[in-house]
């Protein structure tokens, strides 16, 4: 059978071919056709070459990618895949062949704007794209924050500031067994929360050949359907398990006549690998960087002279005032395995047992997986590779020169069941609790569970109302403080009473929600400005790409519940801060609703030209409901901005009774090409909470002819 490409009414590609290999080639071709600019940005990010056309703003990322050896790790993993699993390696090659066939003819306008010609993909490029997409997923920079908080505030700070912090990615997902549905078959539903990007981070697609017929959400640049898929007889979905599986080591390095040496835990200086690379920067002088790797892993910050810029660290036990560098140890660099051997078995899965075996091969990111099949099979487990090591490794950077911080094998993957026919995953302390340090607050998981208990029987069509729930349980501690206030000005009394009458729903049309959000932001700013936290206001000399994890205002914002509920907070008068915040907002209250300031702000690699900027502004003029602890998780950063850069990167409902009754939507559209009718046509649906049928009848699709 020749390769056939069909489209539905939303421009979503449905691909049909005679074999899995031909289908991979077709997927590469259609992805390059629809997402050429996105693919090339991701390839360059994986290689650490994006600053050459994006400019100095991309330099810090490129430096991290080079120093962390992302491209080299991808190459090693692919070479190991060729040895261990030649069928999957050949399948990946076919995808790359399809990309390379289509890219030269791209009509994406961004290339002309930056003077860039599409390049050629290597066989390991999809592995590099996967690695670059997920290297920060486990939030290893949070260890730097904990280190600073421990140093300046003491051990209690770890718990006080624990939250779903900046840069981590969460999701909602729920599984309803057939005993609780109108059809007698299970339903899976949810929404992955990520930075909203244009084009989107997920690609709606269907892959069909004699071996399998799967519909789901693919990662552009990677073959198959890894995270969310429906084969007709079995469906699966994931959320971030919030596991900790990457370590930072403080390295003591010294230069020798032959290169660089690192002090090991045996007290001996060992030779480190070293070379230099040049990073091209558009419009600026190229930057030369030093790439060093010790026995722990690649050095991602600093060198023999200390942190970047030659800044020595403050005194630490063992080596007072000694310059220290940071190395990163992450599983694929150690094992030469990115888990790609799971991808073909997932496509071929017929039952939950098949999905289970496939996820035994999963590496990273570490996820909580749910699956259900048409025979009543159910699955709820953790998948991925988490090293066994000392507790200190999980909390903060550890000294490479001290024994006891090496890896001692891998944790077994925890499993869980259902309660009353349902299982909910929302990055809370669920089955993955033994594997992590910081988890999301339980509010989203608790709210979804409560909603699912409101009735006995659910259908696929019922699920969107859960997706769009806006109840904000995390408001309670601040509301308690507001309620306890007395002696307020008349204006502040009116503000307090209005907030206390609020129904705790972050609805775009709510003036009360806007008033609460304004007070919350004022409290965050005032807490962050308190002298008790002064030592945390100036970030240490770490690379810019890691600094979002070290920002005090976001850390206070996302940990506000803990900070307001703690018995004592470093002598801070929290009642006084809340009082001042209420008076501040009462004197200058917000003049509109929550949706007037809470709007979507998607990330784009390349800023829009004037025409595109106007089109985007018009497209995003609609108000946005939700908040970071709502089921409708549209994350702003209280104290900094009400704009939402993170939110549901897709919504899905997998129906195991009839796949064609399944539903989905993405924030923008199927096409990444500006001007395409399918560039942003799903945005109005996404904003309203509407979903569209997946559509599986070939007779109702339009064949693409080229």
CORCOR-V129041 format. One line per field, one symbol per residue. burial: I if it has 9 or more other C-alpha atoms within 8 Angstrom, else O. A space follows every 50 residues. Layout:
burial->???
This chain:
burial->OOIIIIIIOIIIIIIIIIIIIIIIIIIIIIIIIIIIIIIIIIIIIIIIII IIIIIIOIIIIIIIIIIIIIIOIIIIIIOIIIOOIIOIIIIIIIIIIIII OIIOOIOIOOIOOOOOOOOOIOIIIIIIIIIIOIOIIIIIIIIIIIIIII OOOOOOIIOIIIIIIOIIIIIIIIIIIIIIIIOIIIIIIIIIIIIIIIII IIIIIIIIIOOIIIIIIIIIIIIIIIIIIIIIIIIIIIIIIIIIIIIIII IIIIIOOOIIIIIIIOOOOOIIIIOOOOIIIIOOOOOOIIIIIIOIIIII IIIIIIIIOIIIIOOOOOOOIIIIIIIIIIIIIOOIIIIIIIIIIIIIII IIOIIIOIIIIIIIIIIIIIIIIIOIIIIIIIIIIIIIIIOOIIIIIIOI IIOOIOOOOOIOOOOOOOOOIIIIIIIIIOIIIOIIIOIIIIIIIOIIIO OIOOOOOIIIOOIIOIIIIIIIIOIOIIIOIIOOIOOIOOIIIOIIOIIO OIOIIIIIOIIIIIIIIIIIIIIIIIIIOIOOIIOIOOIOOIIOOIIIII IIIIIIIIIIIIIIOOOOOOOOOOOOIIIOIIIIIIOOOIOOIIIIIIII IIIOOOOOOOOIIOOOOOIIOOIIIIIIIIIIIIIIIIIOOIIIIIIIII IIIIIIIOIIIIIIIIIIIIIIIOOOOIIIIIIOIIIOIIIOIIOOOOOO IOOOOO
